[in-house]
Amino acid sequence: VAHPRVVELSTPTVGGGIGPGEKGTAQLRAGHGEDDAVLRQYRHGDDIRRVHWKTTARRDELMVRVEETPWRGGVSVLLDQRAAAHRGSGEGSSLEWAVSAAASIWSELHARGRQPELIAENGEALMPGNRVAAGQTGYESMLDTLASLRPSDRRDLVCGSDPGHGQELVAILGATTAVGVAELTRFRPQRARSWALVLDVRSWGRDSSGGAFDPADTAGKLLTAGWSVVIVTGPDVSVSSAWSQLCATGNADHRPGLAS
């Protein structure tokens, strides 16, 4: 089993870094409403006292209220595993860079007690319910999950609901069109904090064309939706430097960060 490469990351505590919801993070979503109810579908093990009965009756499915400040709890780490979204092959492909980034970010957040959930680009859990196999730690289960990962045949992002389930969301994205950005953003609650590493996958392959993909355009649309964004310009960019840049980048100047 070939496990993904996990690199040590650091999370700055200043400049709007991804921390435990304390001072230094508020500017990332400043200006958005704070009174919205954040709801998601009921999951096995949820406290029945958190069921939002009014919404449950309206939607005819159990819905629960998440924490008042969901970013103080769990974080969803979204890995874009679409074959069509990546370039290159083998260990030098943009997908392998994304897998290493997902593993490293999950590990960093897990070490900080952030209860990370690893999800696919459609919001489905790659580690269902964060359950782990008998005798394994969460870290080992994460490594095995990513080691057995296969590229999906989805052509574009199709979520149908909030991919982060009301939690903080860190997305590692390949080539993402305007349609994909709309899918990522339209179901996200305004209060839920969102970050993205957008890979300029054209730098990973011999073919420099990106089809309908323009990383600057993708980043701009995400910024408009209130996300913090860093464009990863090529395979020579380390995961640690891209992560540090993402942690330090706020939305005040409405420009994406650039990791190069």
C-alpha positions as a Markdown table, in Angstrom:
| # | Residue | x | y | z |
|---|---|---|---|---|
| 1 | Val | 0.0 | 0.0 | 0.0 |
| 2 | Ala | 1.5 | 3.3 | -1.1 |
| 3 | His | 0.4 | 5.9 | 1.4 |
| 4 | Pro | 0.3 | 9.6 | 0.4 |
| 5 | Arg | 3.1 | 11.9 | 1.4 |
| 6 | Val | 2.2 | 13.8 | 4.6 |
| 7 | Val | 4.2 | 17.0 | 5.3 |
| 8 | Glu | 4.4 | 18.9 | 8.5 |
| 9 | Leu | 2.3 | 22.1 | 8.4 |
| 10 | Ser | 2.0 | 25.1 | 10.7 |
| 11 | Thr | -1.1 | 27.1 | 11.4 |
| 12 | Pro | -0.3 | 30.8 | 11.9 |
| 13 | Thr | -2.3 | 32.5 | 14.7 |
| 14 | Val | -2.2 | 35.9 | 13.1 |
| 15 | Gly | -3.4 | 37.3 | 9.8 |
| 16 | Gly | -6.7 | 35.4 | 9.8 |
| 17 | Gly | -5.2 | 31.9 | 10.1 |
| 18 | Ile | -7.3 | 28.8 | 10.4 |
| 19 | Gly | -7.3 | 28.4 | 14.2 |
| 20 | Pro | -9.8 | 27.3 | 16.8 |
| 21 | Gly | -12.2 | 30.1 | 16.2 |
| 22 | Glu | -10.4 | 32.5 | 18.4 |
| 23 | Lys | -9.0 | 36.0 | 17.9 |
| 24 | Gly | -7.4 | 36.4 | 14.5 |
| 25 | Thr | -10.0 | 34.4 | 12.5 |
| 26 | Ala | -13.0 | 36.7 | 12.5 |
| 27 | Gln | -11.9 | 38.8 | 9.6 |
| 28 | Leu | -12.2 | 35.9 | 7.2 |
| 29 | Arg | -16.0 | 36.1 | 7.2 |
| 30 | Ala | -16.5 | 39.6 | 8.6 |
| 31 | Gly | -19.6 | 41.3 | 7.4 |
| 32 | His | -21.8 | 38.3 | 7.0 |
| 33 | Gly | -24.9 | 37.6 | 9.1 |
| 34 | Glu | -24.5 | 35.8 | 12.4 |
| 35 | Asp | -28.2 | 34.9 | 13.1 |
| 36 | Asp | -28.8 | 32.3 | 10.4 |
| 37 | Ala | -29.7 | 28.8 | 11.7 |
| 38 | Val | -27.1 | 26.3 | 10.4 |
| 39 | Leu | -28.8 | 23.0 | 9.7 |
| 40 | Arg | -27.8 | 19.7 | 8.1 |
| 41 | Gln | -29.2 | 16.2 | 7.6 |
| 42 | Tyr | -29.4 | 14.0 | 10.7 |
| 43 | Arg | -26.5 | 11.6 | 11.1 |
| 44 | His | -26.5 | 8.4 | 13.1 |
| 45 | Gly | -25.4 | 9.3 | 16.7 |
| 46 | Asp | -26.7 | 12.9 | 16.6 |
| 47 | Asp | -28.4 | 14.1 | 19.8 |
| 48 | Ile | -32.2 | 13.9 | 19.2 |
| 49 | Arg | -32.5 | 17.2 | 21.1 |
| 50 | Arg | -30.7 | 19.0 | 18.2 |
| 51 | Val | -33.4 | 18.1 | 15.7 |
| 52 | His | -35.0 | 21.2 | 14.1 |
| 53 | Trp | -38.6 | 20.0 | 14.0 |
| 54 | Lys | -40.0 | 22.9 | 11.9 |
| 55 | Thr | -37.5 | 22.3 | 9.1 |
| 56 | Thr | -37.8 | 18.5 | 9.5 |
| 57 | Ala | -41.6 | 18.8 | 8.9 |
| 58 | Arg | -41.1 | 21.0 | 5.9 |
| 59 | Arg | -38.4 | 18.9 | 4.2 |
| 60 | Asp | -39.8 | 15.5 | 5.4 |
| 61 | Glu | -36.4 | 14.4 | 6.6 |
| 62 | Leu | -34.6 | 14.8 | 9.9 |
| 63 | Met | -32.6 | 18.0 | 10.1 |
| 64 | Val | -30.4 | 19.0 | 13.1 |
| 65 | Arg | -29.0 | 22.3 | 14.2 |
| 66 | Val | -25.2 | 22.3 | 14.3 |
| 67 | Glu | -23.1 | 24.3 | 16.7 |
| 68 | Glu | -23.8 | 28.0 | 17.0 |
| 69 | Thr | -20.2 | 28.6 | 15.8 |
| 70 | Pro | -19.5 | 25.5 | 13.7 |
| 71 | Trp | -16.0 | 26.6 | 12.9 |
| 72 | Arg | -15.1 | 25.9 | 16.6 |
| 73 | Gly | -15.8 | 22.2 | 16.0 |
| 74 | Gly | -15.3 | 20.1 | 12.9 |
| 75 | Val | -13.8 | 20.9 | 9.6 |
| 76 | Ser | -14.5 | 19.3 | 6.2 |
| 77 | Val | -11.5 | 18.7 | 4.0 |
| 78 | Leu | -12.8 | 18.4 | 0.4 |
| 79 | Leu | -10.6 | 16.6 | -2.1 |
| 80 | Asp | -11.4 | 17.1 | -5.7 |
| 81 | Gln | -10.7 | 13.6 | -7.2 |
| 82 | Arg | -12.2 | 14.1 | -10.6 |
| 83 | Ala | -9.9 | 12.7 | -13.3 |
| 84 | Ala | -11.1 | 15.5 | -15.7 |
| 85 | Ala | -10.0 | 18.1 | -13.2 |
| 86 | His | -6.3 | 17.1 | -13.1 |
| 87 | Arg | -3.3 | 16.9 | -15.3 |
| 88 | Gly | -0.1 | 14.9 | -15.4 |
| 89 | Ser | 0.4 | 11.2 | -14.4 |
| 90 | Gly | 1.8 | 9.2 | -11.6 |
| 91 | Glu | 3.5 | 10.7 | -8.6 |
| 92 | Gly | 4.0 | 14.0 | -10.5 |
| 93 | Ser | 0.3 | 14.6 | -11.3 |
| 94 | Ser | -1.8 | 17.4 | -9.8 |
| 95 | Leu | -4.1 | 14.7 | -8.3 |
| 96 | Glu | -1.1 | 13.3 | -6.3 |
| 97 | Trp | -0.3 | 16.9 | -5.1 |
| 98 | Ala | -4.0 | 17.3 | -4.1 |
| 99 | Val | -4.0 | 14.0 | -2.2 |
| 100 | Ser | -0.8 | 14.9 | -0.3 |
| 101 | Ala | -2.3 | 18.3 | 0.5 |
| 102 | Ala | -5.5 | 16.6 | 1.8 |
| 103 | Ala | -3.6 | 14.2 | 3.9 |
| 104 | Ser | -1.3 | 16.9 | 5.4 |
| 105 | Ile | -4.2 | 19.3 | 6.1 |
| 106 | Trp | -6.3 | 16.5 | 7.7 |
| 107 | Ser | -3.3 | 15.5 | 9.9 |
| 108 | Glu | -2.7 | 19.1 | 11.0 |
| 109 | Leu | -6.3 | 19.8 | 11.8 |
| 110 | His | -6.6 | 16.4 | 13.6 |
| 111 | Ala | -3.6 | 17.2 | 15.7 |
| 112 | Arg | -5.2 | 20.4 | 16.8 |
| 113 | Gly | -8.4 | 18.7 | 17.8 |
| 114 | Arg | -10.5 | 20.1 | 14.9 |
| 115 | Gln | -12.3 | 16.8 | 14.2 |
| 116 | Pro | -11.7 | 16.9 | 10.4 |
| 117 | Glu | -13.9 | 15.0 | 8.0 |
| 118 | Leu | -12.5 | 13.9 | 4.6 |
| 119 | Ile | -15.0 | 14.3 | 1.8 |
| 120 | Ala | -15.1 | 14.0 | -2.0 |
| 121 | Glu | -16.0 | 16.8 | -4.4 |
| 122 | Asn | -19.7 | 15.9 | -4.2 |
| 123 | Gly | -19.8 | 16.2 | -0.4 |
| 124 | Glu | -19.8 | 12.5 | 0.3 |
| 125 | Ala | -17.6 | 11.2 | 3.1 |
| 126 | Leu | -14.5 | 9.4 | 2.0 |
| 127 | Met | -14.2 | 8.1 | 5.6 |
| 128 | Pro | -17.9 | 7.5 | 6.3 |
| 129 | Gly | -18.9 | 9.0 | 9.6 |
| 130 | Asn | -15.2 | 9.4 | 10.5 |
| 131 | Arg | -15.4 | 5.7 | 11.6 |
| 132 | Val | -12.1 | 3.8 | 11.7 |
| 133 | Ala | -11.3 | 0.2 | 11.4 |
| 134 | Ala | -10.8 | -1.9 | 14.5 |
| 135 | Gly | -7.2 | -1.5 | 15.7 |
| 136 | Gln | -6.6 | 1.6 | 13.7 |
| 137 | Thr | -6.2 | 5.2 | 14.6 |
| 138 | Gly | -8.0 | 8.0 | 12.7 |
| 139 | Tyr | -4.7 | 8.9 | 11.2 |
| 140 | Glu | -4.0 | 5.4 | 9.9 |
| 141 | Ser | -7.6 | 5.1 | 8.5 |
| 142 | Met | -7.1 | 8.4 | 6.7 |
| 143 | Leu | -3.9 | 7.2 | 5.1 |
| 144 | Asp | -5.5 | 3.9 | 4.0 |
| 145 | Thr | -8.5 | 5.7 | 2.6 |
| 146 | Leu | -6.3 | 8.0 | 0.5 |
| 147 | Ala | -4.0 | 5.2 | -0.6 |
| 148 | Ser | -6.9 | 3.3 | -2.1 |
| 149 | Leu | -8.4 | 6.4 | -3.7 |
| 150 | Arg | -9.4 | 6.2 | -7.4 |
| 151 | Pro | -10.1 | 9.2 | -9.6 |
| 152 | Ser | -13.8 | 9.7 | -10.2 |
| 153 | Asp | -15.4 | 10.1 | -13.6 |
| 154 | Arg | -17.4 | 13.2 | -12.8 |
| 155 | Arg | -17.0 | 15.9 | -15.3 |
| 156 | Asp | -17.9 | 18.7 | -13.1 |
| 157 | Leu | -18.7 | 19.5 | -9.5 |
| 158 | Val | -22.3 | 18.5 | -8.6 |
| 159 | Cys | -23.0 | 18.8 | -4.8 |
| 160 | Gly | -26.8 | 19.2 | -4.5 |
| 161 | Ser | -26.3 | 20.4 | -0.9 |
| 162 | Asp | -23.7 | 22.1 | 1.3 |
| 163 | Pro | -20.5 | 20.0 | 0.8 |
| 164 | Gly | -19.2 | 21.1 | 4.2 |
| 165 | His | -22.4 | 20.2 | 6.1 |
| 166 | Gly | -22.4 | 23.6 | 7.8 |
| 167 | Gln | -18.9 | 23.2 | 9.1 |
| 168 | Glu | -15.7 | 25.0 | 8.1 |
| 169 | Leu | -14.6 | 23.8 | 4.7 |
| 170 | Val | -11.1 | 23.5 | 3.2 |
| 171 | Ala | -11.3 | 22.5 | -0.5 |
| 172 | Ile | -8.4 | 21.3 | -2.6 |
| 173 | Leu | -9.6 | 21.9 | -6.2 |
| 174 | Gly | -8.4 | 21.0 | -9.6 |
| 175 | Ala | -9.8 | 22.6 | -12.8 |
| 176 | Thr | -13.1 | 24.1 | -11.6 |
| 177 | Thr | -15.5 | 25.9 | -14.0 |
| 178 | Ala | -18.0 | 28.6 | -13.2 |
| 179 | Val | -20.6 | 25.8 | -12.9 |
| 180 | Gly | -18.5 | 24.0 | -10.3 |
| 181 | Val | -18.0 | 27.2 | -8.3 |
| 182 | Ala | -21.8 | 27.8 | -8.3 |
| 183 | Glu | -22.3 | 24.3 | -7.0 |
| 184 | Leu | -19.7 | 24.8 | -4.2 |
| 185 | Thr | -21.1 | 28.1 | -3.1 |
| 186 | Arg | -24.8 | 28.2 | -3.5 |
| 187 | Phe | -25.6 | 25.9 | -0.5 |
| 188 | Arg | -23.0 | 27.2 | 1.9 |
| 189 | Pro | -24.4 | 29.1 | 4.9 |
| 190 | Gln | -23.2 | 32.6 | 5.0 |
| 191 | Arg | -21.7 | 32.1 | 8.4 |
| 192 | Ala | -19.7 | 29.0 | 7.5 |
| 193 | Arg | -16.1 | 29.8 | 6.8 |
| 194 | Ser | -14.6 | 28.5 | 3.6 |
| 195 | Trp | -11.1 | 28.2 | 2.2 |
| 196 | Ala | -9.7 | 26.8 | -1.1 |
| 197 | Leu | -6.5 | 25.8 | -2.7 |
| 198 | Val | -7.1 | 26.2 | -6.5 |
| 199 | Leu | -4.5 | 24.2 | -8.5 |
| 200 | Asp | -3.5 | 25.7 | -11.8 |
| 201 | Val | -3.4 | 22.2 | -13.3 |
| 202 | Arg | -2.1 | 23.4 | -16.6 |
| 203 | Ser | 1.4 | 23.5 | -15.0 |
| 204 | Trp | 1.3 | 19.8 | -14.3 |
| 205 | Gly | 0.8 | 18.5 | -17.9 |
| 206 | Arg | 2.3 | 18.8 | -21.3 |
| 207 | Asp | -0.9 | 20.3 | -22.6 |
| 208 | Ser | -1.1 | 23.9 | -21.2 |
| 209 | Ser | -4.7 | 24.2 | -22.2 |
| 210 | Gly | -7.3 | 24.3 | -19.4 |
| 211 | Gly | -10.4 | 24.1 | -21.5 |
| 212 | Ala | -13.0 | 26.3 | -19.8 |
| 213 | Phe | -10.8 | 26.6 | -16.7 |
| 214 | Asp | -9.1 | 29.8 | -15.6 |
| 215 | Pro | -7.7 | 29.6 | -12.1 |
| 216 | Ala | -7.9 | 33.4 | -11.7 |
| 217 | Asp | -11.6 | 33.4 | -12.7 |
| 218 | Thr | -12.3 | 30.5 | -10.4 |
| 219 | Ala | -10.5 | 32.2 | -7.5 |
| 220 | Gly | -12.3 | 35.5 | -8.2 |
| 221 | Lys | -15.8 | 33.9 | -8.0 |
| 222 | Leu | -14.9 | 32.1 | -4.8 |
| 223 | Leu | -13.7 | 35.4 | -3.3 |
| 224 | Thr | -16.9 | 37.1 | -4.3 |
| 225 | Ala | -18.7 | 34.3 | -2.4 |
| 226 | Gly | -16.7 | 35.1 | 0.7 |
| 227 | Trp | -14.0 | 32.4 | 0.5 |
| 228 | Ser | -10.3 | 32.7 | 1.2 |
| 229 | Val | -8.4 | 31.4 | -1.8 |
| 230 | Val | -4.8 | 30.7 | -2.8 |
| 231 | Ile | -3.8 | 29.7 | -6.4 |
| 232 | Val | -1.2 | 26.9 | -6.5 |
| 233 | Thr | 0.8 | 27.8 | -9.6 |
| 234 | Gly | 2.6 | 24.5 | -10.2 |
| 235 | Pro | 4.1 | 21.3 | -8.9 |
| 236 | Asp | 7.2 | 23.0 | -7.5 |
| 237 | Val | 5.0 | 24.7 | -4.9 |
| 238 | Ser | 5.2 | 22.9 | -1.6 |
| 239 | Val | 2.0 | 21.9 | 0.3 |
| 240 | Ser | 3.4 | 23.6 | 3.4 |
| 241 | Ser | 4.0 | 27.0 | 1.7 |
| 242 | Ala | 0.5 | 26.9 | 0.0 |
| 243 | Trp | -1.1 | 26.1 | 3.4 |
| 244 | Ser | 0.8 | 28.9 | 5.2 |
| 245 | Gln | -0.3 | 31.3 | 2.5 |
| 246 | Leu | -3.9 | 30.2 | 2.8 |
| 247 | Cys | -3.9 | 30.6 | 6.5 |
| 248 | Ala | -2.4 | 34.1 | 6.2 |
| 249 | Thr | -4.8 | 35.2 | 3.4 |
| 250 | Gly | -7.9 | 37.1 | 4.3 |
| 251 | Asn | -10.6 | 38.5 | 2.1 |
| 252 | Ala | -10.1 | 42.2 | 2.9 |
| 253 | Asp | -8.4 | 43.1 | -0.4 |
| 254 | His | -10.6 | 40.8 | -2.5 |
| 255 | Arg | -7.6 | 39.2 | -4.2 |
| 256 | Pro | -6.6 | 35.6 | -4.1 |
| 257 | Gly | -3.2 | 34.7 | -2.6 |
| 258 | Leu | -0.6 | 33.2 | -5.0 |
| 259 | Ala | 1.6 | 30.3 | -4.0 |
| 260 | Ser | 4.5 | 30.0 | -6.4 |
